Amino acid sequence: MTTTQPRRGLLDTVTGTLAISMVLFHLAAASPFLLMPNLLLRAVHLLFALVIGFLVYRARGGRAGAVVDGLLIALSVVSLGYMIVNHESIVVRPPWTQAATPVELFVAFGTILVVLELTRRTLGYTITALCVFFIAYGFLGPYLRHVDFLRPLAHRGVGIDQFVDQMYFSFEGIFGTALGVSTEFIFLFVVFGALLQAIGGGDFFINLTRAATGRSRGGPAKMAVVASALMGSMSGSSVANVATTGALTIPMMKRLGYKKEFAGAVEAVASTGGQIMPPIMGAAAFLMAAILGIEYLDVAKAAALPAILYFIALFVAVHWEALKRDLQPMEATEPGATRRALASGWTYLIPLVVLVTLLVQGYTPAYCAFFGVTLTLAIPFVRRSTFVSLPTLAGGMRAGAEAAIVVAIACASAGIIVGIVQISGLGFRFSSLVVSFAGGSLPIALILAMIAAFVFGMGMPTTPAYIIQATLVAPALIDLGADPLGAHLFVFYYAVLGQITPPVAVSAYAAAPIAGASAATVGWRACALGIPVYIIPFLFVANPELLLQSFDWVLFPTLARCGISIVCLAIAVVGWMGGRALPWYGRASLFAAACLMVAPDLVADAAAVALIAATWALQRRLAQGAAA
């Protein structure tokens, strides 16, 4: 068992000092003035993450627990210290050509041990057990041929020396692409979001959203949608977003008249969507760019329209729920409130504007994050109204570092899984199985991929869930003709949506205690509320023009058709149309219309329009009959 409760005194001071040192190290490494070898940078990054992680997520048990933590920290220093001292010779080491020495075996297995233990403490047993399972698969692969239904997954097996080379001495294991992206990109972006919130940026965005939506029906719910999109784009964490914005928006929704389960569900779905909202998406988006070998800006651009559709669906749902319950605006916001909110905090927009501008101009995400963090540190000293103390800035840096080490450990543990997948050939075998089960049909493969995404992502953070699916599932979709970027966004979306999908809907479970409702009830309500967004990945795979990889005039009718599709689903979920409740057959009709409009087909579109028109006409007739 572990605890994250802070302890006052020397140990807490050491933890804070190390966290701030980690931020300063990454700022120096990302600056235009310092170049560091990739392996050295990743080793230092992981060493910081391990030491700080064991200080923050401490073992229980008093003195015995402290001794265990001390031994694990010492093992981390020795194992990663070996990599740091010998990185130049390790880079040129020929793979799989020499037996590992006892020292090399010790530092390699020591690194794996401390990574797995900190994974257990920070991310829980699910991904830890998965790592152990894949390691066992690597060693036991040859024996699977003796079990009939497992024979397709059998392989030649992995020897100890080969395993050590893959995991520790190459860029295809722990120190692979995932940890590299965490080191070079993700860390500073997480720090950027934490700093911006620490100096008041989060309050500014919430106040701005409140001013803009306060006069409309269901204002607090709409505020939750917009604020969570903005805040989630800064934090990249759905649970952190729920805790930040939900503490304000959920009580406001309840006071307005929304049921507590609905209020919690709205916040959970909105906060989860923050991970797919450009310009700063979740950590997995940076990994996607690295895996596909494209610029992060291309990923953000491709995600823009699907993200807009996501929040339109949620916005429509909360508006129709307000109409259904005849909820009035909560407050009469004075004219010009939005302008005044902007005037009071426009300086918080400077880092975001500069960051996005640099991204658009083609600079690397690390370079952009460097200037974003630097400007954020300077903002408190620009205006008296935005001034914060140095301890507040230090606290923001520490909070960012402590949040980022969880991502770093997730990436390191995912590297273990990816390393086994590559060395065993499991990726090719799994892809072949998916193609075979789908019978060569892309739509069936997409459904199988969606199910696999939910299974792999159950109770798992988005980053490792995406890495596993990108390694095992996305290649099968690409083999069946899906656009590579569309295939990866597809599995990324469902890795994100796993946060609101029972039985382990972590975003909904985070919202439940704030709402004062049952976690299971909020989870299922969030899942139902999210039905319109579950269809969005199918929309952009069937309509790749939505990903904006190139311009085509067909984009406009496609966008209109997809927009109508998700609006129909949102109305069907709420069950309100034409000023009265929508009967079950009306809901079914709108659901069918939405499904018919997924793929471009004139006959299907005409049938969908007919269903929508018939449902609307029937609702009008029922309303007129009730009035008479």
N, C-alpha and C positions, 0 to 999 in steps of 0.2 A: 504494500500500500504506500501511497505517496501523498504529500500535502503541498499545496501551493501557498499556504498562509505565510506571509512575510514575518521574519524575525528581526526585531530591532537589534542594533549593535553592529559589531565589526563585520559579521558575515553579510549582513544586508548592505553595508557600505561597499564591501568588496564586490558584491553582485552588481550594484549600480555602477561602480567604477569600470568593471569589465564590460558591461552593456554599453556604456558611453564610449569606451575604447573601441569596441567593435564597430560602432557607428562611424567614429572618426577614421578607423582603418579602411572601411568601405568607401567613405568619401574620398580618401586619399587615393585608393585604388581606382576609383571611377573618374578621378580628375584628369585633365589633359596633360598633367605634369609628371605622372608616374605610370610606368609600365611594369607589370608583374607577370611571370609565367603562369599559365592557367592552372597547372597542377598545384603550384605553391599557393595560389590564391584560394583554391578550393579546400586545400588542407587546413589553412589558417581559418577559413570560414567555418569549417566543420569543427575544428578544435574549440573555437569560441563558442559555437552552439552547444557542444557537449558540456563544457565546463559550466557555462551559464545555466544550461538546462538542469544539470544535477544540483546546482545551487538554488534554483527556483523551484523545481519539482523534487523536493527532498523526501527521502525515505522516512517513514515513521519508525518509532521504536526507540526514541531517545538517543542515548549514546551509541547503542549498537547501530542504529540507522545512520548516525553521523559517520561512524567508522566505514560502513558500506559505501556511503557517498564519497568519502575521502579516497577509498581504494579505487572506485570507478573513475574519479577525476584523475588520479595518478595514472591509471591505465590509459585513459584518454590522452594525457600529456605524452606518455611514452610512445603509444601507438601512432599518434599523429605527429609527434615530434620526429619520429624516424622518417616519416614521409617528408616533413619540412626540411630536415637536414640533408636528405638524400634525393630530393626531387629531380635534380639535374641528371643523375645516373638512372633514376627510375624511368624518366621520359624516354631514354634511348634503349631501355632494356628490351631485348627481343621477346615477344610473347611466346609462351608455351615451349621454350627451348631449354630450360634449365630447371633443375630441382630446387625447390625452396629450401633455404637454410632454416635451422631451428629459430633463429631470431626473426626471420621473415614470416614463418608460420605463427610465431607469437604475436607480432604486431598486426598481422592480417586478421587472425581470429579475435584478437583483443579489440580491434576496431569494430568488427561485426558484433561482438558481444555488447559493447557500450552503445552502439547504435540501436540494437534491438531492445536493450533495457530502457533507454530514453524514449524510444518509440512506444513502449508499453506505458510509460509514465505520462507521456504527453498525448498520445493518440488512442490509447486503449489496447485491448487485447485483439481486436479484429485484424488490424493490419499486421500486428506482431505475429499472430498465428499464421497469417497468410505468408509472411516472409519465411517462417520456419517450414511451412508446407512446401514452398518452392525450393528451399534448400534441400529438403528431403527428396523432392522430385528429382533434383539434379543428381543426387547420389544413387537413388533407387530406380531411376528410369529403365535400366536394362531388365529389371525383374517384372515390369508391367506387361511384357509380352506373354507372360504365363497366365494373365487374367484376360479372358476373351474381350470383355467390353472396354478394357483399358488398353488393348493392344495398339490402337491407332496413336496413342500418346507415348508409346515406348521410344526410347532412344539409346544410344551407345553408353551413356553414363558419363559422369564427370569425375576425374581423379582429383586428389587433394591438391597437387601442384597446379593443375589446370584451374581449379576452383579459386585458389589463392591469387593466381595471375589475373583471372577475370575480375574478381571482387576488389582487389587492393592495388594491383600494379598496372591497371589499364584505365582507359576512359570509358569503359563499357560496364562498370559495376558501380560501386559506391560513389566513385568520383566521376561518374558519367554525366551525360547531358543534363539530367534533372538537377543534380547538385550544382552544375555549372550555371544553370539559369537562376537558381536560388542565389548563388554567389554574386553574379554580375548584374542581375536585373531586379529580382523579386525583393531582396533585402531592402534596398534603398527606397523602393516604391512603398513598401509597408511602413518604413520609418517616415516617409513623406506624409502618408495618411495619418499616422499617429501624431506627428508634430502639428499638422494642420488642425487636428481636433484639439490638441492640447492648448494651442494659442487662441482658440475661439472660433475656428472655421466651422466646426460642427454646429455650434449655436447659431452662427450667421446663416447657414443654409436652412436650418429649421425655421428660423424667424422669417427668412425670405419666402419659404414655402407657405408658412402660415399666413403671411400677408397676401399671398397670391390666391390662396384657396379658401380663406376664411369666410367669404361671402357666398360661397356656392353650397348647394345641398351636399350633405355628407362631407363637409369640408375637412374634418380631422382624418377621415379615411383617405381622402385624396391627398391630404398633406402627408400621410404615411407613405403613400405610393411614390410621390415626387421626392420627398425627403430621403426615403430609403434608396431610391435610384441614385441620388446625389451622394449620399453618405456611403453607400455600398461601393460606388465607383472609387471612393477614397480608401476604404478599408479593405475591400476584397474579401471580407469575412461575413457570412450571413449571420452567424451567431452573435458576433460583436456588433453587427448592425442592429439586430433585434434588441440587444441590451441598450444600445445608445439611443436610437430613435423610438423604440417601443416604450421606454419608460415615460415618454411624453405623449405619444400618439395613442397608445392603447387606452389609458384612462380617459383621454378626450373623446375617443370613439364611444366608450361605454356611457359617458355622461350625455352624449348626444342621443343615445337610444339604440345603438347597435348592440346586439347580443355579445356577451363576453367571448364566446367561442369564435364568433365572426371577427371580432376585433383582433384577437390573437392570430387568427388565420390570415387576415389581411396583412398584418405586419410581417408574419413569417414569409408569405409569398413575395411581398414587396422587397424585403431584405435579401431574400435569396436571389431575386433578380438583379440586385446590385452587382453580383459577380459577372454578369454578362453584359453590363452596361459600360460602353466606352465613355471617356478615353482610357480610364485605368480599370481594367477588368481584373478578375481573380488571377491568382498566381498561375493557374493552369494555362491561361492564354499565352503567357510568355513561353511556357514549355511547348505549346502548340507551334509557335513561330519557330522555335529551335528545331523541333522534330521535322517540320515541313521544309525547313531551310528558307523561310521567307521572312520579311520584315514584320515586326510587331504591328506596325501601322496597317499592314494588309489584313491582319487578323482583326484589329479593332474596326477597320472599315467594313469588313465582311459581317461583323457582329452588329453593326449599327441598326440596320432595318429590322432584323429579328428582335433586337432588344426593344425597339420602339413598338413593335407589334405586341411584345410581352406586356409592356406597361399600358398600352391601349386596352388590352384585354382586361387587365386588372382594374383600370380606371373605369371602364364601362360597367364592370361587375359591381363596384362599390357605388356607382351612381344609380344603377338600377335598384340596388338594395335600398338606397336612400329613398327612391321613389316608392318602392314597395312598402316601406315602413312610414312613409310620409314624414321623413325627417327634415327639419328646417335647418337653415344655416345656424351655426353655433354662436357666431358673433358678427356684428355689423362692422366689418373692417372699414376704416375711414378711407375715402379716396386718396390716392397717393401713397398708401402704406407701403406698397411694393417699392416705389421709388425711394422712399425714405430708408427702407431696409437696405437697399443697394448702396445708398449714399453713406450709411453708417459702417458698412463693412466691405466696400469694394476692394480694399487692399488684399482681402483673402483670395480674390480671384486672380491676382497677379501670378502666383506660382503656377496655378492651373493653366492659365492662358499661355504663359511662357513654355510650360512643359508640352502642351499640345502643339504649339507653334513649332517647337524644335522637332517633335515627332513628325509632323507634316513635312518639314524641310528635309527629313531623311537622316537625322542624327540618331545614333544608337540609343536604345532605352537607358543604358547606364549613364551616358552623357547627359541625357534629358533629366534623369532622376537626380544627378549631381546638382544641376542648377535648380531643380525644383526644391530640393532639401535646403540648399544654400539660401535661396530666396525666402523660404519659409522661416528659417532661423533669423532672417533680417527683418521680417514684417513687424515684429513687436516694437522695433525701434524707429519705425517710420512715422507713426502717429501716436499721440498720447492715448487715444481711445483704444488702441490695440495693444498697448504695452502689457507685457507679462514679465515676471521675474525670471532670473536665471535658473533658480530651482525648478520653475515650471517647465522651462525649455529642457532642462536635464531630465525631468520626469517624462516628458514626451519622447525624448531620445531613448530612454530606458524602456518605456512601454513599447515603442516600435521594435526595439531589438528583441525584447522578450516575446513579442508576437511573431517576429520573423524567424526565431529559432525553431518554432514549431513547424514552420514550412520547411526549413532546412533539414530537420530530422525526417520529415515526411519524404522529402526528395532523396535523402540518403537511403532510407529503407526501401523506397520504390526502386532505387538503383540496384538493390539486391535482387529484386524480382525481375527487373529488366535484364540484368546480367544472366540469370538462369534461363530466361526465355530465349535469349540470343544464343547462348552456348549449347542449349539442348535442341534448338530448332522448334521449340513449342509454338512460336508465333506462326510459322508456316503450317504446322499440323493443325492448329486451332482454326486458322483461316480456312483451310481446306474442309474441315468439319462443318463450319458455318455455311460455306458455299454448298456443300453436299446436302445438309439438312434443309437449306432454302430451295433446293432444286434449281439453282441458277436464277432464282427470282429475286430481284433487288427489293421489292416491297416486303416480301417475306423475311429477307435477311435484315431489313430495317427493324421489323417487329422483333426478331430474335435478338438483334443488337440492343434494342430498348430493354428487353427483359434482362439480358446479360448485364447491361449497365446498372439496372436497379439491384441486381444480385451482388455484383462486385462493389457497388457503392453503398451498400447497406451499412449504416453506422460508420462510414469511412469519410474522412475529409475529401473535398473535391479534388485536390491535387493528386494524391496517390490513386484515387479512383479513376481519374482521367488517364494517368500514365499507364495503368494496367489495361484499360480499354483501348488506348491508342496503340498499345503493343499487340494486343490479341484480337480486338474486334474490328477496328478501323480498316486494317488491311483487307479483310474479307469484303467490306463494302466497296472499297476501291477496286478490288478484283472484279466485282459485279457491275462496274461502270459508274459508281458514284464519284463525283468530283472530290479530289483529295482533301481540299479545305472544307468542303461540305461534310465529308465523312467524319473528319476530326471535330468539327463544330457539333455534329450530331451527337457523338459520344460525350463531348464536353457538356452539352446542354443537359443530357440525362444524368451526368455525374453531378451537375449543379442541382437538378430537380430532385435528386435523391434526398436533398436536405428537407424536402416537404413531403416525402413519400413514406407512409407508414410501412412497416412497423417501427422503423428507426428514423423518424423525421426530426432531426436535431434542431432545425430552426423553429419548428412548431413547438417542440418541447421547451425551447428557451423562452418562447412567447407565452406559454401556458401559465407559469407562475405570476407573470406580470399581469395577465388578464384575470387571474384568479379562477381559472377553469381547469378541467381535466386535460392532461397532456394528450391522452388518446383522442379525446373529442376534438381538441384543436388540431391535432395531426390529421384526422380524417376530414375535418372541415377545410383545412388548408389544401389537402389533396383534391377535394371537390372544387374548391375555388380555383385551383390551378389547372383544371381540365382544359380550358382554352389554350394554355401555354404548352401543354403536353403535345399539342399537334404542331407547334411551330417548327421543330426540327424536321418533320416530314414535309412541311411547306418549303423550306429552303433547299432540301435535297431534290424535291420534285421540280422546284423552280430556282435553279442556280443563279438566275439573274438577280435574286434578292441579296446575293453576297457581294454585289457591286465590284466584281473582278474586272468587268468591262461594261461600258455603257451600251444599252440597247433600248430602243423605244418601247419594246414589249414590257419593260419594267413597270410602266405606269398602270396598264390594265392588270398586270400580275399583282401589283401591290394593292390595287383596289379589290381584286378578287380575294386575296389572302386576308385583307382587313375585314371584309364582309364575313368571311369564314369564321374568324376568331370572335367577332362581335356576336354572331349567331350562337356560338358556343357559350359566350359569357351570359347572354340573355337566357339561354336554356338552363344554365346552372342556377341563376337567380330565380327563374320561374316567374317573370313579370313582364308583361307586354301589353301595350295599348290601354294602360290604366287599370288592369286587372290581372289576377293570378293566371298563369299559363298552365293549362291542364297537361297531363302526362303525354298525351298524343301530340300536343303542340311542341313540347320540349323535344320529343323524339323526332318530329318533323324538322325542327331547326338543327338538331344534331346531325341528322341525315344530310341536310343541305350543306352544313359545314364540311362534312366528309367528302361530299361530291365535288366541292370546290378546291380540294387539295391540289390535284394535278390539272394542268391545262387541257381541257376537253370541252368543246362547245356544247355538245349534247348534255354532258353532265352539268355544265354551268347553267344551261337552260332549265334543266330539271330542278336544280337548286333554287333558281329564281322563282320558279313556279311554286315550290314548296314554301318559300318565304312569303310570297304574296298570298298564298292560300291561308297560311297561319295568321298573317296580319288581318286578312279579311274576316276570318272566323272570330278572331279576338274582337274586332270592331262590332261584329254582329252580336256577339255575346254581351258586350258592353252596352249596346243600344237596347238589347232585350232587358237587361237588368235595370236600365234607366226608366224604361217604360213600365 
